[in-house]
Amino acid sequence: MAAKKRQQQPQRQQAQAAQDKPATLKDLLSPEVMDKLKKQSEQLKAEEADRVEKQRQEKEAARKAEEKRRNNDFEYLLNNTKQNWREFK
């Protein structure tokens, strides 16, 4: 009998510990609402990723346009060339 009482006490403590835990929002919401919120979260993440990618592409296009403009500017090319023009005299 003493062995049974020892086994029942830890079970009671575990049951009380489960009851003492505060209810979380996940526990209070229905599965349908949780699924809806997860889908909305995924959609917002995808939109944010698209926005970031579009912004990166716009910056890259602006950089390429500036580089093309500079390559057409003869003064810029002369000032920034790595060749020593004195060697070609």
C-alpha positions as CSV (number, residue, x, y, z in Angstrom):
1,M,0.0,0.0,0.0
2,A,2.8,2.4,0.8
3,A,4.2,1.9,-2.8
4,K,0.8,2.9,-4.3
5,K,0.7,6.1,-2.3
6,R,4.2,7.0,-3.4
7,Q,3.2,6.5,-7.0
8,Q,-0.1,8.5,-6.7
9,Q,1.6,11.6,-5.1
10,P,3.8,12.4,-8.2
11,Q,0.8,12.0,-10.4
12,R,-1.2,14.4,-8.3
13,Q,1.6,16.9,-8.4
14,Q,1.8,16.7,-12.2
15,A,-1.9,17.2,-12.5
16,Q,-1.8,20.2,-10.2
17,A,1.2,21.6,-12.1
18,A,-0.8,21.3,-15.4
19,Q,-3.7,23.1,-13.8
20,D,-1.5,25.9,-12.4
21,K,0.0,26.8,-15.8
22,P,-1.6,30.0,-17.2
23,A,-3.6,29.6,-20.3
24,T,-1.8,30.7,-23.4
25,L,-3.4,32.5,-26.4
26,K,-2.8,29.4,-28.5
27,D,-4.9,27.3,-26.0
28,L,-7.7,29.9,-26.0
29,L,-8.1,30.3,-29.8
30,S,-9.8,27.8,-32.0
31,P,-7.8,25.8,-34.6
32,E,-9.6,27.6,-37.4
33,V,-8.5,31.0,-36.1
34,M,-4.9,29.8,-35.6
35,D,-4.8,28.5,-39.2
36,K,-6.1,31.8,-40.4
37,L,-3.5,33.7,-38.5
38,K,-0.7,31.5,-39.7
39,K,-1.8,31.9,-43.3
40,Q,-2.0,35.7,-42.8
41,S,1.5,35.7,-41.3
42,E,2.9,33.7,-44.2
43,Q,1.2,36.1,-46.6
44,L,2.7,39.1,-44.9
45,K,6.1,37.5,-44.9
46,A,5.9,36.8,-48.6
47,E,4.8,40.4,-49.3
48,E,7.7,41.7,-47.3
49,A,10.1,39.5,-49.1
50,D,8.7,40.7,-52.5
51,R,9.0,44.3,-51.4
52,V,12.6,43.8,-50.3
53,E,13.5,42.1,-53.6
54,K,11.8,44.8,-55.6
55,Q,13.7,47.5,-53.7
56,R,17.0,45.6,-54.3
57,Q,16.3,45.3,-58.0
58,E,15.5,49.1,-58.2
59,K,18.8,49.9,-56.5
60,E,20.7,47.6,-58.8
61,A,19.0,49.2,-61.9
62,A,19.9,52.7,-60.6
63,R,23.5,51.6,-60.0
64,K,23.8,50.2,-63.5
65,A,22.3,53.3,-65.0
66,E,24.8,55.5,-63.1
67,E,27.6,53.3,-64.3
68,K,26.5,53.5,-67.9
69,R,26.2,57.3,-67.6
70,R,29.8,57.4,-66.2
71,N,31.1,55.2,-68.9
72,N,29.9,57.6,-71.5
73,D,31.6,60.5,-69.7
74,F,35.1,60.8,-71.1
75,E,36.5,63.0,-68.3
76,Y,35.4,60.4,-65.7
77,L,37.1,57.6,-67.7
78,L,40.3,59.6,-68.0
79,N,40.4,60.4,-64.3
80,N,39.7,56.9,-63.1
81,T,41.7,54.8,-65.6
82,K,44.4,52.6,-64.1
83,Q,46.7,52.8,-67.1
84,N,49.6,55.1,-67.1
85,W,49.2,57.1,-70.3
86,R,52.8,58.4,-70.1
87,E,54.0,54.9,-71.1
88,F,52.2,55.1,-74.4
89,K,53.8,58.3,-75.7
